[in-house]
């Protein structure tokens, strides 16, 4: 059976690619055991935009994505196990002057939605890989 550390490494290092038939879904397909494929992906959940008062600037938008993962039969693509709970998310701001890690609340005053996105907790793949690996190990024992 594949070890947890190997699963974590595969999750982090396997490139995530946009699914062609989808609007905004990205996935990595990781072969973890003979006949078993781990699919780790994220999909767009919400988009928030605020109109700027200056005519020369674009709308300020934030896209929120939620992570999911599935264990599939790599030959038939049958779904063996899944986690689509959407409780692990991240967001991406789209603005001209991104808020940096060095910025302070006092410097910016009220936070716009996109600045909250860069300031708030983010669940990036490196942050959640161990949680995914723990659950996948349990799935592998069951299947």
N, C-alpha and C positions, 0 to 999 in steps of 0.2 A: 504494500500500500504506500502511496506517495506521502511524504512527510509534510507537516504543516509549513515548515520554513520554505520548502520547495514550492508549495502552492502560493505562498506570499510573494516569493520572487517572481514566479510566472505571472501573477496578477499585475505586479508593478511593471514588469519589463515587456509584457506583450502589448504591442501598439493597439490603441483603440481607433477604429475606423468608422466613418459615417456609413450607415446602411443606405444603399442606393435607393430603395423603394420607399424610404421613409422621409418625412419632412424634417425632423430633427432628432434622430435616434443614432447613437454611436455604440459600437460593441467591440469587444475583444473576444476571440474564440481561443480557448486554452485547452489543449488535449492534456488531461491530467491522469487518465488511466486508460488501458485498452478499452475502446468502445465508449468512453465517457468524456464528454466535452463540457467544460465550464464556460458559460457565457456571462461576461461581466459587461454591463452597459449602463448608459444613462439616456434619459429622454427629457425633452423640454416639457416643463410643467406650466409655467406662467411667464408672462411678459408684462412688465410695468414700464410705462413711459410717462415722462413729465415734459410738458412743453416749456421751452425756454422763452423768456421775454425778449431776449436779443434776437433780432431777425437773422443775424449771421451765424447762429449756432444751431446745431441739429437738436432734435429731441433727445432727452437723456433717457436711456432705456436700461432695464435690468432683465436678464433672462435667468430664470430659476430652473435647475435641472435636478432630477431625482435618480439615484442609483438603483439598480436591480441586478440580480444574478440568478442564473438558472443552471441546473445540471441536466444535460441532455444525452441521449444515446447518439453517438457521433455517426452511426450508420443510418438510422431511421429518422433521426431528429426528434424522436419522441421526448416529451418533457418528463423527466424523472422527479425533479424537485425544483422549487422556485422560491424566491423572496422578492416580491414586488411591493413591499410595505411602504415605500416612498418616505421613510423617516430619515434617510441620509440624503442630504441635498447639498448643492453648492450653487452659486450664482455668478454671473459674469456681468460686469458693468460695461457700458458703452458710453464713453464720454471723452471730451477732449483732454482734460487734465485729471488723470486718475489720482485718487487719494493714495498717498504712499504710507508705508508702515511707520514712517517717521512723523507723520502728521499727528497733531493732537486735537482733541475735541475743541479746545479753546480757540485754536486757529481757524476752525471751519464753522463754528457756531452750529446752527441747525443742520442736521445731516439730511441730504437728499436720499432717495431710495438707492441710487447707485453707490453713494458713499457708504451707506449702511451695508450694502453688499460686500464691499471690500473690507469693512470694519468688523463685520459679524463673523461668527463661526462658519468655517467652510469644511466640508467633508471631501477632501481630495483622495485620490486612489491610494496614496501612501498612508493616509490616515485611517482608512477603512479596510485595507487589505487583510489585516490580522483577523478582524471580525468576520470577514467573508470566509477566510480560510478555516476558522473555527467551525462555522456552520457547514461548510463543504465537507470537512472531515466527518461530522456527524452524519451527513447525507450518505457519504461513501460507505460508512458502516452499515447503514440501513439497506442500501441497494446491492 
